[in-house]
Amino acid sequence: MPNLSEIKCPNCGAGIIIVDKKKTTCEYCNSHFYIENPEEGNFKTTFPLAYSRKEDVLKAFENFLIREDSTPIDILKNSKITRFELILYPFYSFSGKLKGTYKFSPGFLQTILKSKKQKGPKLLSVEKELNFQISVPLIHPEISEDVKVLINEFNPNHFKEKASPEQIPFPLKTIDFNSENGNNAFFTYGTQLLKAQFRSLAEKELSNRSYRNLDVFFSSDIQSTIQYYLPVWNLELTYNNQKFIYVANASKTPFFKGDKPRDDDFRNQLKTQDTPFYNYLLFLCAYSAFGVINTIYLNQPEDGTWMSIFMSAIFTPSWWIRNGLLWSVSFFLHQKGKLKKEDMLLNRRKMKRSIVE
């Protein structure tokens, strides 16, 4: 049975002072935890919301739609939010020891033992112990790909902000770590981690040999488990009888991910602002290349010194002056198109807001 007073806060790493058998507060970062199995030291926590009011989230979502320049002008007026919910997705962090034993053929093992300066070349097994701290999301296959991307990018061990008790919903459905499913979830991930380390060693030491003849056995000692809950805003927007799904990490300032309605006509208008610049740039490159080729052609060497003619064609003052002027005109056209695009985008955002107001 672990000493509960020595359990560390998963958010900041500080020691935790147990208030009672069920709920715990970290005095350093003020994070709040729920002790699921006090005898085993297993506990779970959720992360505070960046915006605790739905009105603030809706305002951030409205700004997101306005900032997206390719969305239609009437996106706020003629769209409707048909689903708006906060979903909690679980992460599980495991601490403990994982032991792995690989069995090799004698020749294979002898090479590894020799490279590692170990004794006993006749042994047929190698044992390695790994102290680990891993975090793995356990999610269902029906979850959308956008949510999976958020979960894969999120690292709960880096989270150090404060939580408040009212933001932690209790009780929450959890996986029983004493059950077959709970142990399998850890065991599969942990064994894959250690197996990868063994294979990396084999590839490094025996890059030119096959290691298909090796076998592996694992045993584990889970010392503590922590269950994290990642809050995710899940919104559904209906526009022109089409549905668009958005998700955002609710523990940070919302950055929404998902497909958006597009105004293709406006996108084409933006592209036309770059057309004069790119056309002129193409002409400039062709003109410069033609000038060099023409100079070489008119001064064909008799002694085969092509490089000297090429260098003289490039480093003439007239060539630099002529091309400098052309590049200046090209840069001017680029800046002019850029400023016009910025004006178009600014006016479009104002129009989106004015339609609603």
Secondary structure as GFF3:
##gff-version 3
##sequence-region A 1 357
A	DSSP	three_ten_helix	4	6	.	.	.	ID=ss1
A	DSSP	beta_strand	17	18	.	.	.	ID=ss2
A	DSSP	beta_strand	23	25	.	.	.	ID=ss3
A	DSSP	beta_strand	32	37	.	.	.	ID=ss4
A	DSSP	beta_strand	42	46	.	.	.	ID=ss5
A	DSSP	alpha_helix	54	67	.	.	.	ID=ss6
A	DSSP	beta_strand	79	103	.	.	.	ID=ss7
A	DSSP	alpha_helix	106	115	.	.	.	ID=ss8
A	DSSP	beta_strand	125	137	.	.	.	ID=ss9
A	DSSP	alpha_helix	145	153	.	.	.	ID=ss10
A	DSSP	three_ten_helix	156	158	.	.	.	ID=ss11
A	DSSP	three_ten_helix	165	167	.	.	.	ID=ss12
A	DSSP	alpha_helix	180	205	.	.	.	ID=ss13
A	DSSP	beta_strand	215	239	.	.	.	ID=ss14
A	DSSP	beta_strand	242	249	.	.	.	ID=ss15
A	DSSP	alpha_helix	264	272	.	.	.	ID=ss16
A	DSSP	alpha_helix	275	298	.	.	.	ID=ss17
A	DSSP	alpha_helix	306	314	.	.	.	ID=ss18
A	DSSP	alpha_helix	317	356	.	.	.	ID=ss19
###
